[in-house]
Amino acid sequence: MLLRIEDVSERLHLTPRAVRTAWYEGRIPAPIRVGRRSIRWRLDELEKFIASQPGAVRPIKEKSDVKV
């Protein structure tokens, strides 16, 4: 799945401008170009990046996933 910059900014809790700055500085994974003026981030790469960060919050398991 490919994410727009708005989706990435929401997941990283950053503004779109801060996402671009982090990308330019090499602090987040680079996006892929999908058109002449369009870029997208791969969801799997972004999730791996988020999980690798110190203090990363793991998603809460759904009730159906929890064994009693």
C-alpha positions, 0 to 999 in steps of 0.5 A: 500500500502506498501512502500520501504525504498527508497519511505519513504526516498523520502517522508520524504526528508531523506536519507535511512540511516537517515530513518533507524536511525529515525526508530531505535530511534522511531521517525517515525512509525515502518515498518512491516517485509514482508520477512526474510530480507525485511521490508516495511512501510504502506502508511496510517501510514506514511501519518498520521505521516507526517500530524501530524508533526508541519508545515506539508504541506497538498497535493495540491488539484487537479483542478478537486477537487476545486469547483468554 
